Amino acid sequence: MSVFVVYTDREGKYRWSFEANNYRTIADSGEGYNTKHDCLHGIEILKNYEGLYQSYVDARGEHRWRFRASNGRIVADSAEGYDSKSNCKRAIEMMEREAPYAHTEG
């Protein structure tokens, strides 16, 4: 089962990553949070689809996605670039399918 993993970064900010059942990191938080409560709230926003997934091509020509909350802030983004738009789309579809049911660790 997919899982959200909460951790603190080098600056002491709370962050999360989303790991698929194959243990690959598919997404991570778009920002560091000052409190664990705020980090968990960001996960809940993503799980409840209060926003929009967007795909784009980065400066290196890789396909990426990001998830914007209804207030316009980036809540999540792809943990890696994809070589094709279809692979990026599959990652978005996996997030839409798996994230609502994933448990949280940390």
Disulfide bonds with the S-S distance in Angstrom:
none
